[in-house]
């Protein structure tokens, strides 16, 4: 009986990981569709990202003569590292075997590994745009990672653990309480998510203007299934940050047990929260313009300041009391 229970829980953990990969293109399609509606356009079909990935997976891979084995291996490393990082984040339920490795330090490490290989791949071929995009990516990540860690540490101090499942459990046990420190931390994580996923106002995923692009500059030389894996990894990363915001700061509805009814409620809850977050992202990208690259450090410094205010507010107002 214990063996069957263990197998079933690991099966649910695998299913949750597959959900991350399956839902990521749908979130991107939803954001594009809402942006089209806001701009009085019909827009592409909701399932267009799936069609794009399918088309790219079927195309022939073309590799530059100057590319090394690193260039060919990078798409697989980037996708697997990003997918593993997403798989560790509670999506539908928290009582899964992957909860043991759902640590914010592990999450940041896996994302850093993916970013490292992405930047190396951008520089490997030797093009000017690849090196430019890699240097910009490292600049953004160096400023974004401290803000992300400090924002989540604000919640970790309440749960007395950096484990994401423990943080969610502590949030659920504490009930609906308005904490100023959490609002600051939420604001910081939202700004970090916009920068890390290459969204407006830091980057524009819908353009290939050479002088402004960051992420797209590093994957200009990719084609076929390599390009599909890079695009898919970027979509999974966007979903990862959306789930972090939805389930860490607003965890209500996530399944605390593995009962079928609780799992169904948890799936419905996260889908509704992602729909709302996707619509909010589309609205923000419609009313905001892309900032100059030299203003990106100030944008991320604001995120770090908000995270620091949240951490200090938690220490002074809650721990000190």
N, C-alpha and C positions, 0 to 999 in steps of 0.2 A: 504493500500500500504506500509506504513512504517512497519507494522507488518510482511508482507511477505518479505520485504527487510531485516529485522532483522533476520528472520528465515533463509533466504538464506545465509547471511553472517556467521551466527553461523554454518550452515551446511558446508560451505567451511572451517571454522576453524576446525571442527571435521574431515573433509576429510584430511586436512593438517596434523593433529595429527596422523591419521591412516596411512598416507604416511610414517611418520617417522618409525612406527613399521613395515610397510611392506617393506620398502627399506633397513632397517638396515642389514638383513641377505644377501641381494644382494651385498651390499658394501663389506662385509667380503668375500663373494665368489669371487668378482672381484679382491680383493687384493691377495687372495690365487692363483687365476688363473694366474695373471700377474707374481707372484713369481715363479710359476711353469714354465712359458714360459722363464723367465730369467735364470732359472736353467736347461734349456733344458729337462724339464719333461712335460708330458702330463697334469698331475694334475687332481684334482677332477672336476666334472661338476660345472658350474657356480651356479647352484641351489642347490648344496649339503648342504649348511647351512639350507635351508628350510626343506630338508629331515631329517637332524639331529634333528631339533626342533620337527618335526612331530613324529619321532620315540621316542624321549624322552617323549613327551606329552602322548604317549600311553603306556608307561611303568609304572610298579607298583612303588610306592614310598616306599623306605625303610628308616626308621628312627632309629637312635641309641637309646638304652634304656636310656642313660644319657641325651638325648636331652629334652629341655623344650619347652613350647609353643612358645617361641621366635624363636627357630630354625625353626619351621613350618611356622611362620608368616613372617619371614624375606624375603623369595623370593618374596612374593606379595608386601611387602613394598618397597623393592629395585626396582622391576620392575615398579611399579606405580609412585614412586618418580622420577625415571630416565625418564620415558615416559612423565610425566608432565613437567619436566624441558625441554625436547626436544620440546614438544608442544608449549612452550612459545617462541621458537626461530623462527624468520621468515624463512620459507622454500621456498615457491613459491611467496607469496605476503606479503605485510606489512600492507595493509588496512583491517585488520581483527580484530574482537573483542578481540582476545587474545593478541593483541599488547599492551593493557593497562597493562597487567601483565608481559610483556616481559622485565623484568628488570634484570640487571646483578646480583643484590643482591639476587633477588628471585631465579635466576638460580643457583648461588653458594650455596644458602641455601638448595635447593632441592637435589642437588648433595651431599652435606654434610650429609643430612638425609639418603640418600641411602647408603653412605659409612659407616655411623655410624652403621646401622643395619647389613650391610655386615660384619663389623668387629666383632660385637657382636655375630653374627651367627657363625663366624669362631672359636670364643672362647667358645661357649656354650657347645659343646659336650665334650670339655676337652682334645682334642688331641694336641700333641705337634706341629704338622704342622699347625693346625688352629690358635693357638696362635701366632706362628711365623709369619704366613702370615698377621694376623691382626696388629701386631706391625709394620711390614714393610709397610703395607698400610697406617697406621697413620703417619709414618715418611715421606712417599712420599707426602701425602696430605697436611701435615703441611707446607711443603716447596713449594708445587705447587700452592696452593690457593692464597697466596699473589702475586705471579708472574702473575697469571691469572687476578686477579683484577686490578693490576697496568697496565697490557697491555691493557685491555679494557677501563680503565679510561683515557688512552691517547686519544682514540677516543671519549670518553664521554665528554672530555673538549672541543672538537670541536663542538659537538652537544649541549653542555650545558645540558646534560641529561644522566642518566644511563640507560634509556629505549633503548632497542636494536632497536626497530622500528624507534625511533627518530635518532639514530646513523646512520642507513641505509639511512634514508631520507636525513640527512646532507651530507653523502657521495655522494649520487646521485646528490644533488644540487650543491656540490662543483666541480663536474666533475672529470676528470682524471688528478690528480695532484700528482706528485712524492714528497712525504714528507719523509725525513729521519727518523722522529719520528715514522711514521707508519711502516717503514721497521724494526726498532728495536722492536716495539710492535708485529709485525707479527712473527718475529723470536722467541720472548719469548713465544707467544701463541703456536707455533708449538712444541717447546720443552716441554711445559706443557701438550699439547695434547698427546705426545708420552708417557709421564710418567703416566698421569691419565688413559689412556686407556690400559696400560700394554703392550706397544709395544717395540720392540727393539729400542734403546739399554738398556732401563731400565728393561724391563721384556720380556719374550718370551712366547707368548700365545700358541705356538705349542709344548711346552715341559712340562713334569711333573717331572722334576728333583727336588727332595725335597729340596736341599740346595740352590736353586736359585729362585724358583718360589715365586710370591707374591700373585697375584689374585687367581691362581689355588689352592693355599694352603688353602684358606678360604672356598672353595666349594668342597673339596675332599669328604666330607661326604654326599653330596647331590646326589639324584638320581631321575629319573622319571620327573614329571612335575616341581618339585622344581628346579632341575638342568636346565631344559629347560628355566624357567623364569630367572634364574641367567645368563645363556648364552645369552639369548635374551636381557636382560638389558645391558650387556656388549657391545653387538652389537649396540644397540640404542645409547649408550654413545659415541661410536666411530663415528657414524653418526652425533651426536650432535656437536662434535668438528669439524668434517669436514664441516658442514654447517656454524658453527661460523666463521671459517677461510674463507670460500668461500663467504658468504653473508655480513660479517662485513667489511672485508678488500677489497673484490672484489665484490661489490654488483650489478654490472652492469648486467642487464638482469632480475632482480627480478621485479615482477609485482607491479607497483605503484597504479594500480586500479584493480577492480574486473571484468573487461571486459574479456570475454572468450578468445579473441586473446592475451591479455596481460598475462593471466594465462597460456596459452599454451606456450608462449615464456618464462615465468618464470620457468615453469617445465622443458623445454628443456635446459635452461641455467644452472639450478642447477644440472641436470643430467650430463651435459658435464663437469662442474667444479668438481663434485665428481668423475667422471671417471679419470680426470687428477690428482686429489689429491690421489686417490687410487693407480694409477700407480706410482706416486712419492713415496708413502709409501712403496709399494712393492719393488721399486728400492733401497730405503734406507735400508730396512730390508735384502736385498740381499747382499749389499756391506759392511754393518756394522755388527759387532759382539756384543753380549750382554756384557755390562760392569759389573764389580764386583759391588755387592750391596753397598760397602762402597764408591764407586765413584758416586753413585746416588745423594747425597747431593751436590757435586760439580757441577753436571749436572744441577740441579735445581737452584743452586745459580747463574749459568750462565744465566738461564732464567730470574731470578729476576734482575740481572744486566742489561740485555737487556731491560727489561720492564722499569727499572729506567732510563736508558739512553733515551729511547723513551719519557718518561714523561718529563724529564728535557729538552730534545731537543725541545719538543713541547712548553714548557713554555718559553724557551730562544729565540728560532728562530721565533716562530709564535705569541705567546701571547705578548712577549716583544717587538716585532716589531710593 
